[in-house]
Amino acid sequence: MNKPAIIIQMEGGIIQQILTTLPEGEQPEIVVVDYDTDGANEEETTQVFGKTAFVFEPYVEMISEEDAEEVGNAVQV
């Protein structure tokens, strides 16, 4: 790919992991805002843009350029 990549993994609509080629010191701050709060306790949520949401910083893992290229090649335009 030869450029930074951020890959978001999802399972059932839930972000499981974020993968990037950026080294730890160069990674942007990533925050997930999830508006699917069915069944949540009030203390687990907050207000974002006037809507109730879960807000958290996801786990971010650095991967190789080769792995990022493999995922990039799987994208069909």
DSSP file (Angstrom, degrees, kcal/mol; ACC not computed):
  #  RESIDUE AA STRUCTURE BP1 BP2  ACC     N-H-->O    O-->H-N    N-H-->O    O-->H-N    TCO  KAPPA ALPHA  PHI   PSI    X-CA   Y-CA   Z-CA
    1    1 A M              0   0    0      0, 0.0    65,-0.1     0, 0.0    64,-0.0   0.000 360.0 360.0 360.0 -35.8    0.0    0.0    0.0
    2    2 A N        +     0   0    0      1,-0.1    63,-0.0    63,-0.0     3,-0.0   0.698 360.0  76.8  58.2  22.8    2.9    2.3    0.7
    3    3 A K  S    S-     0   0    0     62,-0.1    -1,-0.1    19,-0.0    18,-0.1  -0.972  96.6 -78.8-150.0 156.7    0.7    4.7    2.7
    4    4 A P        -     0   0    0      0, 0.0     2,-0.4     0, 0.0    16,-0.0  -0.261  49.5-165.5 -57.5 141.9   -0.7    4.5    6.2
    5    5 A A        -     0   0    0      2,-0.0    16,-1.7    -3,-0.0    17,-0.5  -0.986  16.1-164.1-131.2 142.2   -3.8    2.3    6.5
    6    6 A I  E     -A   20   0A   0     -2,-0.4     2,-0.5    14,-0.2    14,-0.3  -0.996  12.0-170.5-122.5 124.6   -6.4    2.0    9.2
    7    7 A I  E     -A   19   0A   0     12,-4.3    12,-3.7    -2,-0.5     2,-0.6  -0.969   8.1-154.5-119.7 125.2   -8.6   -1.1    8.9
    8    8 A I  E     -A   18   0A   0     -2,-0.5     2,-0.4    10,-0.2    10,-0.2  -0.882   7.8-153.2-103.4 123.7  -11.7   -1.5   11.1
    9    9 A Q  E     -A   17   0A   0      8,-3.3     7,-2.3    -2,-0.6     8,-1.0  -0.794  15.5-174.2 -96.6 136.5  -12.8   -5.1   11.9
   10   10 A M  E     -A   15   0A   0     -2,-0.4     2,-0.3     5,-0.3     5,-0.2  -0.944  15.9-173.1-130.2 151.3  -16.4   -5.7   12.6
   11   11 A E  E >  S-A   14   0A   0      3,-2.3     3,-1.3    -2,-0.3    -2,-0.0  -0.917  81.5 -14.0-143.0 115.2  -18.5   -8.7   13.8
   12   12 A G  T 3  S-     0   0    0     -2,-0.3     3,-0.1     1,-0.3    -1,-0.0   0.835 129.2 -53.7  63.0  31.9  -22.2   -8.4   13.9
   13   13 A G  T 3  S+     0   0    0      1,-0.2     2,-0.5     0, 0.0    -1,-0.3   0.511 115.3 115.9  81.5   3.7  -22.0   -4.7   13.6
   14   14 A I  E <  S-A   11   0A   0     -3,-1.3    -3,-2.3    20,-0.0     2,-0.4  -0.921  70.2-123.0-109.6 127.8  -19.7   -4.4   16.5
   15   15 A I  E     +A   10   0A   0     -2,-0.5    -5,-0.3    -5,-0.2     3,-0.1  -0.555  32.0 176.6 -69.1 121.6  -16.1   -3.1   16.0
   16   16 A Q  E     -     0   0A   0     -7,-2.3     2,-0.3    -2,-0.4    43,-0.2   0.799  59.8 -11.7 -95.2 -35.7  -13.8   -5.8   17.3
   17   17 A Q  E     -A    9   0A   0     -8,-1.0    -8,-3.3    41,-0.1     2,-0.5  -0.985  52.6-137.0-164.2 151.2  -10.4   -4.4   16.5
   18   18 A I  E     -Ab   8  60A   0     41,-1.6    43,-2.6    -2,-0.3     2,-0.4  -0.984  20.6-163.8-119.0 129.5   -8.7   -1.6   14.5
   19   19 A L  E     +Ab   7  61A   0    -12,-3.7   -12,-4.3    -2,-0.5     2,-0.3  -0.892  12.7 171.2-113.3 141.6   -5.6   -2.4   12.5
   20   20 A T  E     -Ab   6  62A   0     41,-2.2    43,-2.6    -2,-0.4   -14,-0.2  -0.989  39.2-142.0-147.5 154.4   -3.1    0.1   11.2
   21   21 A T  S    S+     0   0    0    -16,-1.7   -15,-0.1    -2,-0.3    44,-0.1   0.495  74.7 107.1 -89.7  -5.9    0.3    0.3    9.5
   22   22 A L  S    S-     0   0    0    -17,-0.5    -2,-0.1     1,-0.1     5,-0.1  -0.553  77.2-115.9 -74.8 133.0    1.1    3.5   11.5
   23   23 A P    >>  -     0   0    0      0, 0.0     3,-2.0     0, 0.0     4,-0.6  -0.252  34.7 -99.0 -63.4 159.2    3.6    2.9   14.4
   24   24 A E  G >4 S+     0   0    0      1,-0.3     3,-0.9     2,-0.2    -2,-0.1   0.839 121.9  51.0 -51.4 -43.5    2.3    3.5   17.9
   25   25 A G  G 34 S+     0   0    0      1,-0.2    -1,-0.3     0, 0.0    -3,-0.0   0.630 113.6  45.8 -71.9 -12.7    3.7    7.0   18.2
   26   26 A E  G <4 S+     0   0    0     -3,-2.0    -1,-0.2     2,-0.1    -2,-0.2   0.359  82.9 117.2-110.9   2.8    2.1    8.1   14.9
   27   27 A Q    <<  -     0   0    0     -3,-0.9     3,-0.1    -4,-0.6     2,-0.0  -0.496  64.4-122.0 -75.7 139.5   -1.4    6.7   15.3
   28   28 A P        -     0   0    0      0, 0.0     2,-0.4     0, 0.0    -1,-0.1  -0.336  35.0 -93.4 -71.3 161.4   -4.3    9.1   15.4
   29   29 A E        -     0   0    0     -2,-0.0     2,-0.5    28,-0.0    28,-0.0  -0.656  46.6-162.9 -73.1 128.0   -6.6    9.2   18.4
   30   30 A I        +     0   0    0     -2,-0.4     2,-0.4    28,-0.1    30,-0.0  -0.965  11.4 179.8-119.7 128.6   -9.5    6.9   17.6
   31   31 A V        -     0   0    0     -2,-0.5     2,-0.5    26,-0.2    26,-0.2  -0.991  16.7-146.0-128.0 135.0  -12.8    7.0   19.5
   32   32 A V  E     -C   56   0B   0     24,-3.1    24,-2.0    -2,-0.4     2,-0.6  -0.884   8.3-166.0-102.3 129.6  -15.8    4.8   18.8
   33   33 A V  E     -C   55   0B   0     -2,-0.5     2,-0.6    22,-0.2    22,-0.2  -0.970   8.2-171.0-114.1 115.4  -19.3    6.2   19.3
   34   34 A D  E     -C   54   0B   0     20,-2.9    20,-2.8    -2,-0.6    -2,-0.0  -0.928  14.3-174.0-114.4 114.5  -21.9    3.5   19.3
   35   35 A Y        +     0   0    0     -2,-0.6     2,-1.3    18,-0.2    -1,-0.1   0.475  61.1  99.3 -87.1  -1.6  -25.5    4.6   19.3
   36   36 A D        +     0   0    0      1,-0.2    -1,-0.1    18,-0.1    17,-0.1  -0.706  40.4 151.0 -84.8  92.9  -26.9    1.1   19.7
   37   37 A T    >   +     0   0    0     -2,-1.3     3,-2.3    15,-0.1    -1,-0.2   0.153  10.2 147.2-113.5  17.0  -27.5    1.2   23.5
   38   38 A D  T 3  S+     0   0    0      1,-0.3     3,-0.1    -3,-0.0    -2,-0.0  -0.336  77.0  11.3 -56.4 128.3  -30.4   -1.2   23.8
   39   39 A G  T 3  S+     0   0    0      1,-0.3    -1,-0.3    -2,-0.0     2,-0.2   0.448  97.2 137.0  84.0   0.7  -30.1   -2.9   27.2
   40   40 A A    <   -     0   0    0     -3,-2.3    -1,-0.3     1,-0.1     2,-0.2  -0.489  55.6-119.7 -81.6 149.7  -27.4   -0.6   28.5
   41   41 A N    >   -     0   0    0     -2,-0.2     3,-1.8     1,-0.1     4,-0.4  -0.600  27.1-116.1 -80.1 149.9  -27.4    0.8   32.0
   42   42 A E  G >  S+     0   0    0      1,-0.3     3,-1.3    -2,-0.2    -1,-0.1   0.836 114.2  58.7 -57.3 -35.2  -27.6    4.6   32.2
   43   43 A E  G 3  S+     0   0    0      1,-0.2    -1,-0.3     3,-0.0    -3,-0.0   0.637  99.3  59.7 -72.7 -12.1  -24.1    4.8   33.8
   44   44 A E  G <  S+     0   0    0     -3,-1.8    11,-0.4    -7,-0.1    -1,-0.2   0.542 103.8  60.0 -88.0  -8.4  -22.6    3.0   30.8
   45   45 A T    <   -     0   0    0     -3,-1.3     2,-0.3    -4,-0.4     9,-0.2  -0.689  57.4-171.2-119.9 169.4  -23.7    5.7   28.4
   46   46 A T  E     -D   53   0C   0      7,-2.4     7,-2.7    -2,-0.2     2,-0.5  -0.890  34.0 -92.3-146.1 174.9  -23.2    9.4   27.7
   47   47 A Q  E     +D   52   0C   0     -2,-0.3     2,-0.4     5,-0.2     5,-0.2  -0.839  37.1 176.4 -98.7 129.7  -24.7   12.0   25.4
   48   48 A V  E >  S-D   51   0C   0      3,-3.1     3,-2.0    -2,-0.5    -2,-0.0  -0.986  75.9 -15.5-132.1 121.7  -23.0   12.7   22.1
   49   49 A F  T 3  S-     0   0    0     -2,-0.4     3,-0.1     1,-0.3    -1,-0.1   0.853 129.2 -55.0  51.3  37.5  -24.6   15.2   19.7
   50   50 A G  T 3  S+     0   0    0      1,-0.2     2,-0.3     0, 0.0    -1,-0.3   0.552 119.0 105.8  78.4   7.6  -27.8   15.0   21.8
   51   51 A K  E <  S-D   48   0C   0     -3,-2.0    -3,-3.1     0, 0.0     2,-0.3  -0.911  75.5-110.0-121.0 149.3  -28.0   11.2   21.4
   52   52 A T  E     +D   47   0C   0     -2,-0.3     2,-0.3    -5,-0.2    -5,-0.2  -0.579  51.5 159.7 -75.6 135.3  -27.3    8.5   24.0
   53   53 A A  E     -D   46   0C   0     -7,-2.7    -7,-2.4    -2,-0.3     2,-0.4  -0.992  45.8-117.5-153.6 155.9  -24.2    6.5   23.1
   54   54 A F  E     -C   34   0B   0    -20,-2.8   -20,-2.9    -2,-0.3     2,-0.4  -0.825  36.1-166.5 -85.9 138.2  -21.4    4.2   24.3
   55   55 A V  E     +C   33   0B   0     -2,-0.4     2,-0.3   -11,-0.4   -22,-0.2  -0.995  18.7 147.1-131.1 128.3  -18.1    5.9   23.8
   56   56 A F  E     -C   32   0B   0    -24,-2.0   -24,-3.1    -2,-0.4    -2,-0.0  -0.993  47.7-114.5-155.1 159.6  -14.8    4.1   24.1
   57   57 A E        -     0   0    0     -2,-0.3   -26,-0.2   -26,-0.2     3,-0.1  -0.884  41.5-139.6 -94.9 120.4  -11.2    4.0   22.7
   58   58 A P        -     0   0    0      0, 0.0     2,-0.3     0, 0.0   -28,-0.1  -0.307  23.4 -93.7 -78.4 162.4  -10.8    0.7   20.8
   59   59 A Y        -     0   0    0    -43,-0.2   -41,-1.6    -2,-0.0     2,-0.5  -0.607  42.6-158.9 -69.8 131.2   -7.7   -1.5   20.9
   60   60 A V  E     -b   18   0A   0     -2,-0.3     2,-0.4   -43,-0.2   -41,-0.2  -0.972   6.1-166.4-119.6 129.1   -5.5   -0.6   18.0
   61   61 A E  E     -b   19   0A   0    -43,-2.6   -41,-2.2    -2,-0.5     2,-0.3  -0.939  17.9-129.9-118.5 135.0   -2.9   -3.1   16.6
   62   62 A M  E     -b   20   0A   0     -2,-0.4     2,-0.3   -43,-0.2   -41,-0.2  -0.663  30.4-175.4 -80.9 135.1    0.0   -2.3   14.3
   63   63 A I        -     0   0    0    -43,-2.6     2,-0.1    -2,-0.3   -44,-0.0  -0.817  27.4 -92.4-125.6 167.9    0.2   -4.6   11.2
   64   64 A S     >  -     0   0    0     -2,-0.3     4,-2.2     1,-0.1     5,-0.2  -0.322  30.7-115.0 -77.0 160.3    2.7   -5.0    8.4
   65   65 A E  H  > S+     0   0    0      1,-0.2     4,-2.5     2,-0.2     5,-0.2   0.869 117.8  56.6 -58.7 -37.6    2.5   -3.4    5.0
   66   66 A E  H  > S+     0   0    0      2,-0.2     4,-2.1     1,-0.2    -1,-0.2   0.916 107.2  46.7 -63.9 -43.8    2.0   -6.8    3.5
   67   67 A D  H  > S+     0   0    0      2,-0.2     4,-1.9     1,-0.2    -1,-0.2   0.912 113.0  49.6 -64.7 -41.7   -1.0   -7.6    5.7
   68   68 A A  H  X S+     0   0    0     -4,-2.2     4,-2.7     1,-0.2    -2,-0.2   0.890 109.8  51.5 -64.0 -38.9   -2.5   -4.2    4.9
   69   69 A E  H  X S+     0   0    0     -4,-2.5     4,-2.7     2,-0.2    -1,-0.2   0.890 105.7  55.3 -64.9 -38.9   -2.0   -4.8    1.2
   70   70 A E  H  X S+     0   0    0     -4,-2.1     4,-0.8     2,-0.2    -1,-0.2   0.921 112.2  42.6 -59.9 -44.0   -3.7   -8.2    1.4
   71   71 A V  H >X S+     0   0    0     -4,-1.9     3,-0.7     1,-0.2     4,-0.6   0.916 113.3  52.6 -67.7 -42.7   -6.8   -6.5    2.9
   72   72 A G  H >< S+     0   0    0     -4,-2.7     3,-1.0     1,-0.3    -2,-0.2   0.869 106.3  53.6 -60.4 -37.8   -6.6   -3.6    0.4
   73   73 A N  H 3< S+     0   0    0     -4,-2.7    -1,-0.3     1,-0.2    -2,-0.2   0.724 100.6  61.9 -69.6 -21.1   -6.5   -6.1   -2.5
   74   74 A A  H << S+     0   0    0     -4,-0.8     2,-0.4    -3,-0.7    -1,-0.2   0.670  80.7 100.9 -78.5 -15.8   -9.7   -7.7   -1.2
   75   75 A V    <<  -     0   0    0     -3,-1.0     2,-0.6    -4,-0.6    -3,-0.0  -0.567  62.8-154.9 -73.7 124.4  -11.6   -4.5   -1.6
   76   76 A Q              0   0    0     -2,-0.4    -2,-0.1     1,-0.1    -3,-0.0  -0.891 360.0 360.0-104.0 123.5  -13.6   -4.7   -4.8
   77   77 A V              0   0    0     -2,-0.6    -1,-0.1     0, 0.0    -2,-0.0   0.430 360.0 360.0 -96.7 360.0  -14.5   -1.3   -6.3
